[in-house]
Amino acid sequence: MSSPMASAASPQPAGTPHITAPHAAPGASDWTQGTPVLRVDTCVACGFRTALRQRQCARCGGAVDSAPIAGPGRVWSHTVVHRGPTKDETRDGPYAIALVDLAEGVRVMTRAETDLAIGDPVQVTLREVQGRLLPYAVHAS
C-alpha cells in the first residue's frame, strides 16, 4: 500500500499555496474537536488524502471532502514505551505507539496493543486513555 504521507513531506512546487490552518472544514468535526469519529480528508481537485485535518488540500489548495474512516489497516511501525514522558503515563506500565496504514490510503499514529508486530492487520478505533480520547489500534479479528 503506497502512502501519500511521504509525498506530503516533499517540497511544495513553485506557486503552490501554503496552508497554515490545520483544522477541518465546518461541519466535519472529528475526535480532535470532541466528536468520537476518525476522519480522512480527500481533495476534490487532485484526490490527495490525509488524516491531518485541513480546510484546504495541502498539495494543491483545493477544497476537501471529509468522510469517516472504516478503521482497518496494517501496522507500518510499532514501538513499546516503557518510560513515558510523565509519571502518570509510566504508572500503568508499558504502552505502545504504532504507525498504521489505513485502507483509506493514509498513515496515522495511534496508541496500540503492546503485542502488535509490523505487518499485522489491525482495526483502528477510538479509546479513552487517561481521560483523553485517542486513536487506538487493536488486532483485527
Phi, psi and chi 1 to 4 in degrees:
 res  aa     phi    psi   chi1   chi2   chi3   chi4
   1 MET       -  123.4  175.3 -175.5  -41.8      -
   2 SER   -80.1  157.3   67.2      -      -      -
   3 SER  -120.8  120.3  171.3      -      -      -
   4 PRO   -70.0  -13.1   22.2  -28.1      -      -
   5 MET   -62.8  -33.8  -64.2  -58.1  -70.6      -
   6 ALA   -63.3  -40.8      -      -      -      -
   7 SER   -71.5  -24.0   60.4      -      -      -
   8 ALA   -68.1  -23.5      -      -      -      -
   9 ALA   -84.2  -12.8      -      -      -      -
  10 SER   -73.9  157.8   60.0      -      -      -
  11 PRO   -59.6  146.6  -16.3   24.5      -      -
  12 GLN   -74.5  138.7  -66.3  -76.7  -32.4      -
  13 PRO   -63.5  153.8  -12.7   20.7      -      -
  14 ALA   -57.1  137.7      -      -      -      -
  15 GLY    86.8   -5.1      -      -      -      -
  16 THR   -77.9  130.5  -58.8      -      -      -
  17 PRO   -65.9  142.9   18.9  -25.4      -      -
  18 HIS   -91.4  121.8  177.9   69.4      -      -
  19 ILE  -100.2  127.7  -51.8  -57.4      -      -
  20 THR  -116.5   -1.2   58.5      -      -      -
  21 ALA  -102.2   92.1      -      -      -      -
  22 PRO   -84.3   48.5   32.8  -34.1      -      -
  23 HIS  -127.2  151.8  -62.2  -70.2      -      -
  24 ALA   -63.9  154.8      -      -      -      -
  25 ALA   -63.8  153.2      -      -      -      -
  26 PRO   -54.4  141.9  -23.4   31.8      -      -
  27 GLY    84.9    3.2      -      -      -      -
  28 ALA  -129.8   51.6      -      -      -      -
  29 SER   -72.3  157.4   63.6      -      -      -
  30 ASP  -136.8 -166.0   67.7   -4.2      -      -
  31 TRP   -60.1  -25.9   66.3  -83.2      -      -
  32 THR   -72.2  -19.7   63.1      -      -      -
  33 GLN  -107.3   15.2  -73.0  100.4   32.5      -
  34 GLY    91.0    0.6      -      -      -      -
  35 THR   -92.6  123.8  -56.7      -      -      -
  36 PRO   -75.8   67.2   27.6  -32.6      -      -
  37 VAL  -149.5  141.3   65.0      -      -      -
  38 LEU   -95.0  136.0  -68.0  163.6      -      -
  39 ARG  -128.2  156.5  -57.2 -174.3   76.0   83.8
  40 VAL  -125.6  138.5   62.8      -      -      -
  41 ASP  -100.2  137.5  -72.6  -13.6      -      -
  42 THR  -124.9  129.0  -56.7      -      -      -
  43 CYS   -71.1  130.0  178.0      -      -      -
  44 VAL   -75.4  -17.9  -63.7      -      -      -
  45 ALA   -89.7  -49.9      -      -      -      -
  46 CYS  -114.0   -8.2   72.4      -      -      -
  47 GLY    83.8    0.0      -      -      -      -
  48 PHE   -60.6  136.6  180.0   70.7      -      -
  49 ARG  -117.4  145.0  -66.1  179.5  140.8 -161.3
  50 THR  -153.8  148.9 -177.9      -      -      -
  51 ALA   -96.6   -2.7      -      -      -      -
  52 LEU   -86.8  102.7  -58.9  172.9      -      -
  53 ARG   -58.1  131.1  -54.7  -54.0  -47.6  -75.7
  54 GLN  -134.3  152.0  -56.9  -76.7  -31.0      -
  55 ARG   -79.9  -27.8  -71.7 -169.0 -175.0  -86.9
  56 GLN  -137.8  161.7  -64.5  172.6  -73.9      -
  57 CYS   -63.5  131.4  176.4      -      -      -
  58 ALA   -71.0  -20.1      -      -      -      -
  59 ARG   -88.5  -49.1 -179.4  179.4  -76.1  162.7
  60 CYS  -121.4   -7.3   74.8      -      -      -
  61 GLY    84.7    3.2      -      -      -      -
  62 GLY   -72.6  172.2      -      -      -      -
  63 ALA   -70.1  150.0      -      -      -      -
  64 VAL  -116.3  149.8  -65.1      -      -      -
  65 ASP  -111.8  135.4 -174.7   28.8      -      -
  66 SER  -111.1  139.6 -179.9      -      -      -
  67 ALA  -144.0  147.9      -      -      -      -
  68 PRO   -67.8  149.3    6.7   -6.9      -      -
  69 ILE   -86.1  155.0   66.9  162.1      -      -
  70 ALA   -79.8  -32.8      -      -      -      -
  71 GLY   111.0  -24.4      -      -      -      -
  72 PRO   -72.2  146.5   23.4  -28.9      -      -
  73 GLY  -165.7 -170.5      -      -      -      -
  74 ARG  -136.8  138.5 -161.1  163.0  -73.0  -79.8
  75 VAL   -67.8  124.1  175.4      -      -      -
  76 TRP   -95.3  -36.6 -173.9   81.6      -      -
  77 SER  -152.3  153.2 -179.7      -      -      -
  78 HIS  -153.4  138.9 -178.7  -94.8      -      -
  79 THR  -145.1  149.2 -170.8      -      -      -
  80 VAL  -106.7  127.5  176.4      -      -      -
  81 VAL   -98.2  118.4  178.5      -      -      -
  82 HIS   -95.3  -23.1  -67.5  -85.6      -      -
  83 ARG  -133.1  104.1 -174.7  173.0 -177.9  177.0
  84 GLY   -74.6  173.4      -      -      -      -
  85 PRO   -70.6  -17.1   22.3  -29.5      -      -
  86 THR  -133.5  162.5   66.8      -      -      -
  87 LYS   -61.1  -38.3  -73.3 -178.0 -178.5 -179.8
  88 ASP   -60.5  -40.2  -74.7  -18.4      -      -
  89 GLU   -75.5  -22.3  -61.0 -144.2  -27.0      -
  90 THR   -89.2  -27.1  -55.8      -      -      -
  91 ARG   -54.0  -41.4  176.7 -173.2   61.4 -139.4
  92 ASP   -84.6    9.8  -63.5  -30.3      -      -
  93 GLY    94.1 -176.7      -      -      -      -
  94 PRO   -61.5  148.8   -9.5   16.2      -      -
  95 TYR  -134.9  160.8   63.1   91.6      -      -
  96 ALA  -115.5  152.4      -      -      -      -
  97 ILE  -126.7  136.4  -63.2  172.8      -      -
  98 ALA  -133.3  149.6      -      -      -      -
  99 LEU  -100.2  125.7  -68.5  175.4      -      -
 100 VAL  -121.9  128.8  175.5      -      -      -
 101 ASP   -86.5  112.9  -73.6  -24.7      -      -
 102 LEU   -82.1  157.6  -65.8  173.4      -      -
 103 ALA   -58.7  -26.3      -      -      -      -
 104 GLU   -74.6   -3.3  -72.4   82.6    2.4      -
 105 GLY    91.5   18.7      -      -      -      -
 106 VAL  -122.8  156.7  -62.9      -      -      -
 107 ARG  -108.3  132.4 -177.1  172.0  -68.9  154.2
 108 VAL  -126.6  152.5  -65.0      -      -      -
 109 MET   -96.5  133.6 -178.9 -179.1  -70.8      -
 110 THR  -137.2  160.7   70.1      -      -      -
 111 ARG   -72.7  160.0  -76.7  -69.8 -174.1  100.8
 112 ALA  -156.1  164.1      -      -      -      -
 113 GLU   -64.2  144.2  -65.2  178.6  -32.0      -
 114 THR   -73.6  -18.9   56.8      -      -      -
 115 ASP   -96.3   13.9   62.0  -16.4      -      -
 116 LEU   -71.5  156.9  -70.1  174.9      -      -
 117 ALA  -132.4  158.7      -      -      -      -
 118 ILE   -57.1  131.8  -67.7  171.8      -      -
 119 GLY    94.0  -13.0      -      -      -      -
 120 ASP   -63.8  138.5  -78.8   -8.1      -      -
 121 PRO   -74.8  137.2   21.5  -25.8      -      -
 122 VAL  -135.8  165.9  -67.0      -      -      -
 123 GLN  -118.7  125.9 -180.0   71.0   24.8      -
 124 VAL   -98.8  125.4  175.7      -      -      -
 125 THR  -130.0 -168.5   60.8      -      -      -
 126 LEU  -112.2  140.4  -70.1  169.0      -      -
 127 ARG  -141.9  144.4 -176.6  177.8  -74.1 -176.2
 128 GLU   -80.2  124.3 -169.8  171.1  -45.0      -
 129 VAL  -125.1  114.0  177.2      -      -      -
 130 GLN    48.4   47.0  -64.6  179.6  -10.2      -
 131 GLY    81.3    1.8      -      -      -      -
 132 ARG  -117.5  139.2  -64.3  176.9  -64.3 -174.2
 133 LEU   -83.0  120.5 -162.9   58.5      -      -
 134 LEU  -133.0  150.7  -62.9  174.7      -      -
 135 PRO   -61.2  140.6  -20.3   31.8      -      -
 136 TYR  -142.7  127.8 -157.8   95.0      -      -
 137 ALA  -100.9  129.1      -      -      -      -
 138 VAL  -126.9  158.6  -61.3      -      -      -
 139 HIS   -53.2  135.3  -72.3  -82.4      -      -
 140 ALA   -72.6  139.3      -      -      -      -
 141 SER   -93.1      -   44.4      -      -      -
